[in-house]
Amino acid sequence: MRLAFVDLCGFRGYRKPVRIDFAERFTIIDGRNGVGKSTIFDAIEFALTGTLGKYDDATAAGETIADYLWWTGEGPAPEQRYVEVGFRSGEEETSIRRTQIGAPDAERLARITARLSDPHLAPLEPLRQLCTTAIIRDERITALSLDLKETDRYALLRDALGANDSELWISRGAELVTLAKRRTAAAQQEVTAANGKVATAARRIDEVRANLVGEAAIGQAVSRLRAFVDTQVSPDQLASPVRQRIAALSAEVEALEDLSSRWSRVETERLRLGELSDAVSAANAERDAAAAALQQGMTTHEPVSASSMAAGARDLITLVTLGRQIGLRDGHCPLCGSGKSHEEYERGLTAAERLARALDDQGARVAMHEQAQRTLEGRFTSAEQAAGAAESARLSVVRVVQEFDQERRARGVAAGTGDQIAARAASLRQSLDAARKDLRILETLHLSGELERAQRSESDAKNRLLRAQERFGRARKAEVTAQALHDAARRAAAETLDRRLERVLPLMSELYRRLRPHPVWSDIEYSIRGDVRRFLKLQVGEELNPQFLFSSGQRRATGLAFLLSVNLSLAWSRWESILLDDPVQHIDDFRAIHLAEVAAQLVSDGCQIICAVEDAALADLLCRRLPIDRIGQAKRITLGPDTEGALGKLSERTLTPLLRNSLLAAPGQSAVS
Amino acid sequence: MIDILTASIAILTDVGFTSEGISVADRTALAFEDSTVLGFLFAYDDPSQLVATWARDADAATAKYQFGLRRAGQKAWNTYVVLLASGVAHYGDSVTLSAIEEDLSGTRKIARAGIGDIADLREALLPLLPLQSAPVLEPVDVVAEIRQRTTELSPRAVDAFLSTADEAVVIQILEEQA
C-alpha cells in the first residue's frame, strides 16, 4: 500500500481545500517555514489515528493539540473541515476521511488497517505504530533516536519487529504467577491456621491429662463416698447422691455451728430467768399496792368537783359585788326583786360572802383530793407498765431459751455444753470436706471422656493440617509451574526477538555506514543486554557511547539511520511509504548527500518516499538523485501562501527520467566521449 | 589482494550499471553509469599516490568525457569520482581522504584506502549499491517457541496455559498436575 493523496480543508493552517496527489515512487515537497509542509504529514497521521503523536499528551494552560487541530479563524464551516488520505495498491484505491464533527467510517478504517498491516503480527494499535515509524519527523529524529533511553530504544525496535503476541503470553504468564502466588499464600495461611488448631487441641489434651487422677485413688474415693451416702450404686451414679448428702450435711453443719455460736449467749439468758421472775413479782406487788391505794382514794369521792365549786364561789362573789354596786332599788333587791331593808340587804350580802368563802374552801379541799387521786392513778399506771415490761422481758428470754432448746432437740443434741456442739459440728465439717475432696476425684472419671474428645479433636485437626499441607504443596508446585511457563514465555519472546534482531542489526549497521554521521567512526555496533529489562546499546570504536561523542548533526544522522532501519524492519507493515519531514536539519551538505543516496536506494528497493525540505537546492538534489524509470513516478511540489494568504500548492511538477546512457553507450553500442 | 577495477566492473554490472574500462591520463580507470548516476573509478596502489594524483585524474576524466557529461544534463550533477587505494591509510591519509570526500565541488567523491578484498570494495561502493541487508522476517510461532521451552513440564499444564481458558482454570489444572 502506498499513499495516493491527502486532501484537507480547514485543518491546522490550511484554510482552503488543498489536495496533494503523491507520485508512485517519490514526492519532494519544499517550502519556507510555516507553509504547511509538516501539516501534510499531520493530516496523514490524523486521518489514520485521530491524533498527532508528536505532541503526546502535552498540555498548556489547559489546552491540548485537540484545541488546535482545526482552522480557528474565518473560513469553512466546521462541517466542511475535513482530512482525507488515500492509499493505492495496484489499481485499487481506498481512503479514510475525518471531519471536525464526524468520526471516520469504522468499517473502512478497519479495512485500511488490515491492508496496511499483517493482522497476525501487528501490535495492538498498528496504525499508531505505523505512523510512529513511517513518519520520520524532525522531532522524532531528535527525541527518539540517539538520545532515546536504551530501554525505550529496545521497546521501539521490539514493537517494530512484530511477534507482539509474545507480550500477551508473557502477560498471561505473569497473571498466572500472580494468581498462583495468591493461592500459595492462601494455602500457607490455611496451614498456619491448621497448625494453630493442632496446637490448641494438644494443649487441651495436656490440660485434661494434668487433671486426671490415678485409678487406685479413684477406687478409694468411691468406697468412702459410698459409705458417706450409705449406698452401693456404681461410680458413675454416685456423684448425684453424694452432692445431695453434702448439701444436707452442709446445712446441718451450718446449723450446729450456729447453735454452737449461740449457746453461750442462751445459757447466760437462761441464768437471768430467775432474776427476771423476781422482777416480775416485785412489779406485780407494786402494781397491786398502787391499785389498792387508788381504790381507797376513790371511796371518798366528792359529788361535786373542785372546779365546779371554785366556779360557784367566783359566781357568788361576782353577784355580791354587783349587789353592793347596785345597792337596793326602791327597797327591793335588784337580784331577786324581793322587798328588803338596807340591813337585811347587807346581811344577805354578807351571808352570801361567807357562803362564797366556804364554797371556795370546800373547792380547795376537793382539788387537793383530786390531785392525790391522780397521783395514785399515775403510780398504778407506772406499776402496771413496769409489771408488763418485766413480764415481757422474762417471756422474751423464755422464748429464746425455748427456741434454742427446741432447735437443739430438733438437731438431736442432748443438753450439754457448747463445746460438745462445736466438736460435733467440727466432726461433721471434716467429714464434709473429705466427701467434697472424694467427689472431685470421682468427677475426674468424666475427664476421661473429655480426654477422648480432645484426642479426637486433635486427630481431626491433624487431618485438616495434612490436607492443608497437601493443598499448600500443590499450590507451590503450581506456582513453580506457572513461574516456569512465565519464564518460558519471556525466554521465547526474548530469544525469538534476539534472533530477529540479529537479522536486522546488519541493516541498521549498513544504514549507519551509508549515512556516515562521523568521519572516524564509520561503523556502529548495536548490542542487546539485560535480562528482565532489555536494552539496545549503541557503540562506536572501542565501546564508546556516540550519544556523548557526536555533535548534534551527527547524532541526528545516527538517529535517522536507526529510525530508517526500524521502519524497514517492520515485519508486519504493508505500508511501503516512508515520510521524511525535514530530516536534514542540522545536517551538513555532505551528509545530506548521503541521505539522498540512501533515499535513492530505498526508492530503488520499492519504497515510496515523501520528503519535505525547506531548502529548494536540497529539493533539487533529491529530485535528480532519486531514480525514476518513467514519467509520472515522481513529483516536486512547492507549498506557500496564495494571493489571499491561504496556504496551498504554489507549483507542482512531474519529474521526468534522466537520460539513461549519456556517458557510456548502451550495451552493444560503442562508447561516447 | 584483488584487482579493484575488474572486481568493480563485476560488482557494478551486477547491480545494473553499465561500465567499461577507460584510459585517462596514462591510467586505466573505469567509467560507469545507470539511470540516475554516472562516474569514474580510479584504482591506486597506495593512499599517498591517490592523494597526490586524484585531482589530476578526475579533471582528466571529466575533460575527456565532457560531451557525455553535457549530454547527461541534470544527471551530470550525479557524477561520482571513486578513488580507491589498495594500501592501508595511516591517520594523516585518512584525514585527507575524508577531506576529499567532503569536497563537494563538481562531483561526489568516494575516497577509500585499504581495499584488500571484495568486502572492502563493496563497503567502498556502498553508496552506489542497493541495500545489502534486506532481512525478510517470517512470522514467529510463539506458541511453538513456548512449547520448545517447556518440555520439562506436563503437556496438560502447557496445553492449559496455551489455551484460551481463564487463568483460574489454568491454575486449577496446574494444581491437579502437582
Interface residues (C-beta under 8 A of the other chain):
Chain A: D118 H120 L121 L161 G162 A163 D165 S166 W169 R172 G173 E175 L176 L179 A180 R183 G473 R474 A475 R476 K477 A478 T481 A482 A484 L485 D487 A488 A489 R491 A492 A493 E495 T496 R500 R503 V504 P506 L507 S509 E510 R513 R514 P519 V520 L568 S569 A571 D589 F590 I593 H594 E597 A600 Q601 L602 S604 D605 L621 R624 R625 L626 P627 I628 D629 P657 L658 L659 R660 N661 S662 L663 L664 A665 A666 P667 A671 V672 S673
Chain B: T18 S19 E20 I22 A31 F32 E33 D34 S35 T36 V37 L38 K64 Y65 F67 G68 L69 R71 A72 G73 Q74 K75 A76 W77 N78 S94 S98 E101 E102 L104 R108 E123 L126 P127 L129 P130 L131 Q132 S133 A134 P135 L137 E138 P139 V140 V142 V143 E145 I146 Q148 R149 T150 E152 L153 S154 A157 V158 F161 L162 E167 A168 V170 I171 L174 E175 E176 Q177 A178
